[in-house]
Amino acid sequence: MLPIIEKLLILQDRDHRLHRARTELGSIGPQRQTLQNKATDVQARLDAVKLRGKQIESERKRLELDAEAKNAQIAKYSLQQFQTKKNEEYKALAHEIELCKEAISKLEDQQLEFMEQADQVAKDIAAATAEAKNSKRDVDLLVADLATLELNLKKQIADLEADRARQVAEVDASALNRYERLLKSKGDSVVVSIEHGACGGCHMKLTTQTVRTCQGMGEITTCPHCGRILYYERGMDLVAAD
Ligand SMILES: [Zn+2]
């Protein structure tokens, strides 16, 4: 194998690893965001059910106060009944008292409904609280894992970048230029092997002449179809599969 090809393969290996590490690093932000969204959703559900609990409680209180007011009215009418000498007025007051009692009975029924709802909401709050607690624990663990992974990847990238710089220094300028231009246009493997007589990059069949030139190891050979740099290693299958 041409020494320059060996160097380019090492460089390409670092670039592949760098690409993988940077892609993984880039995915951490969205992953963290997804986790935070999940935590926010769970908390929002808990807040909503708590708010519902407060609303029910204040409704129930309001009914209680209404019933107290009606009871006070009854007391007032009873006193007036006691004080009056007029039969008509006594009857009118008795009617008012009856109305108040009916209203109180309705208010008590409504209060009962709210109490049943309050029982259900208390259960919902307990469930949502437990869910929020579990979810927070899970999210905290996963976020901590992501932070560790992020640190490791950053270190890995820094190491790979330093290593890449050392490899680059080993490669002559024109070959490096060629490699980097190809990398920019192809974005993946640009130094490729010959597989079954075809280019390992674009998989187009190569002419015997191209394969021989590559095998001769006299110069850098490129694929006439895609322009990738071809390399030959002993034992490679140079013959077309068909
Ligand atoms: Zn090709």
Residues whose N, C-alpha, C, O or C-beta is under 5 A from the ligand:
A	BS01	ZN	C199 G201 C202 H203 C223 H225 C226 G227 R228
